[in-house]
Amino acid sequence: MFIIGFGYFIHKKGGVTYLRTKMGLRSEKTFSPKHNNYWNRKYSLFQVLPNDSTEIIFLGNSITEWCEWSELLENPNIKNRGISGDNTIGLLDRLDEVVESQPKKIFIEVGINDIKILNTYEIAHNYESIIQIIKQESPSTNIYLQSIIPTNFFDTFHPDTIRALNNQIKRIASENSLIYIDLHDLFLDEKGNFDMTLSYDGIHPNGKGYLVWKKAVEPFVNEP
């Protein structure tokens, strides 16, 4: 019974990630963006902005932050809650602000920064925690999980790892009856590589890339 209870405790605390931190195998500062000044400035701003239950939140890292979603989708209810450098751990640290407004919808695209520090199962665990917190704190919110888009930085973000993580995200969406939006394949060229006409640096979309993204999410943004 002790072993079962201990195992459940570790799972609730974050599984392997929690153990590694407690055992000193990985410092929290190496993977939590809350120690970054830019992250804190953005978070402090989000905390004082007005709340509205009609909000449609776009939640993620720089790939989300660097788009003018409200203008692109012609919807004043859209709020951009992307923070450059963020990861799933950062989202967990700031979900209180996100759910405070009881938003109508949340579109999540995060995980590429996690690949440098966590394995896909650890990232998936964080995703599951994010979903459960949103469901618990804002049960009327519709949650949309978006796939990780490809990159051409193969040494850091191997295509197989991105595909494996997307499979995990898709599984989580299915198990929680959420909409999964596959952005990944939309950013590939005819040879199956990242289409560089859709990016200016091999990881972030350019204007044309964001138009591709817009087409993928627009039906879900506009649905009642």
N, C-alpha and C positions, 0 to 999 in steps of 0.2 A: 504493500500500500504506500509505503514511503517513496519507493522508486516511481510509482505512478504519479503520486502527488508532486514530487520534485520535477518530473518530466512535464507535467501540466504547467507548473509555475514557470519553468524556463521557456516553454512555448509562448505563454502569455507575455513574457518580458521581451521576446524578440528572437527566441531560438538561438541558432548558432551565432548570430551577430552579438547577442547579449553575452553569451559565454565568452566569446573572444575578447570583448571589452573588459569583462570582469577579471579575466585571467591575464590581462595585460598584453594580449597578443595584438591588439589593435587599439590605438588611442581614439577616443570619440572625436577628438579634434581633426582627425584625418578624414572623417567622412561626414561630419555634421556641418552643413553650411551656416548654421546659426552663429558660428564663430567668425563669420565673414562680415566686415563692416557694411558692404553693399547690401547683403541679404538682410541685415538688421535695419538698415535705413528703409528699404522697401517694405519690410514687414511692419515697421512702426507707422509708415504712411497708410498702409492698408487698414491698420487698426483704427484710424481716426476718420476714414472716409465713410460717407453715409451708407446705411444699409437699406436694402429694399428686397422684399420677398419675390419680386419679379426678376431678380438678377439672373443672368446666364453667365456663369463663371468659366473662364478658360484658365486652367490651372496647369502649371508646368515650369519649365526652365527657360533659358534664353530663346529656344526655338519657338516657344509660345510668346514670350515677352516682346520679341522684336517684330511683332505684327500689330497693326492697328485694326483689331478684330471688329470693333464696333462700326468703324467706317467701312471696312471691307465687306461686312455682311449687312451693312445698312440697318443696324439694330441698336438703338440707344440703350437697351437693357443689358448688353454684353459688357462685362467687366473683365479686364485683363489682369490676372493674378499670377503671371509668370515672373520668375526671378532668375536672372542669369546665374548659372552655376548650381542651381537647385537640384535636389535628388529626392528619392522617396523618403529619406529620413528627414530632410528639410520640410517636406509636405506634412509629415506627421507632427513636426514641431509647430506648424502654423495653421493646422486645420481648425483650431478654435475660432480664428478670425473668419475663415471661409464659411463655416456652418452657422455662424452667429446670425446671419441675415436670413437663414432658412431659404436659400436660393432655389429658384425654380429648376435650374439645370446646372450640372457641373460637367465640363469636358476635360478629361485628364490626359495629358501626354507627357510622360516623364519616365526616366529610366536610363537614358544614354549615359549620364554622368555616373550612375551607380555601377555601370559595367567595369569601371576602372578600379573599384574597391570591393565589390560584392559579387558573389556568384548569382546565377539566375534564380536559384531557389530562395536565397536570402532576399533578393529583390521582390520575388513573388510574395513572400511572407509579408513584406512591408506593404505591398499593394493590397493584400487581403486585410491588413490592419486599417489602411486608409478607407477601404470600402465599408468595413464594419463601423468605424467611427462616424462616417457620414450617415449611414443608415440609422445609427442609434441617435445621433444628435439632430439630424434633419431628415426624418423619415419620408417627407413628401418630396424630397429632391430627386429628380431623375439624373442618374449617373451614366455617363458615356465614357467608355475606355477606348482610347485611340492607340494604335500600334506605334512603336518606335519607327521613325523613318531611317532609311539606310544612310551610310556615310561612305566616303572613299578613304578614310583613315583606318586601313585594315589592320595595322599593327596594334592600334589601341582598341578599336571597335571591330572585331572580326565579324564578317557577315553571318557566320554560323551562330555566333553568340547572340547577335541581334535577332535572328530568326527564332532561336530557342527561347529568348525572353518574350518575343511576341506570341509564341505558342502558349507560354505561361499566362500572359495577359488575356489571351483569347479564352483559355480554360477558366480563368477567374470570372470573366464576363459571363460565360455560359453557366457556371455553377451558381452565380448570383442573379441570373435572369437580367443581365444588363446588355445594352447595345455595345457591340465591338465594331469599331470603325477601322478598316484596314487601310492605312495610309502608305504603308511600306511599299507595296507593289506599284502604287501610283507614281513613285519616285524612281522607278527603275527604267533603264533604256531597253532597247530591243535585245541587247546582249545579256541582260540581267544585272547590269552594274548601275550604280547610282548615276542618274541622269544629270550631268553637270550643267545642262541648260536650265536646270531648276534650282541651282545653288550658286553662290558666289565664292564659297570657301570650302566646299566639300562636306559640310555638316549642317549649315543653316540654309533654309530656303531663301531664294531671292523673290522679287515680286511675282514672277511667273510661277514659282513654286507655291507661293501662298495662294495663288488663284486655283491651283490644283487642289490644295487643301480645302479652300473655300467650297469648291464643288462637292467634295466628299462629305462635309459636315453640314452644309446649308439645309438639306432636307430635315435633319434632326434639330437644328436650331429653330426652324420655322414651324415644326409640328407643335400642336397644342400641348 
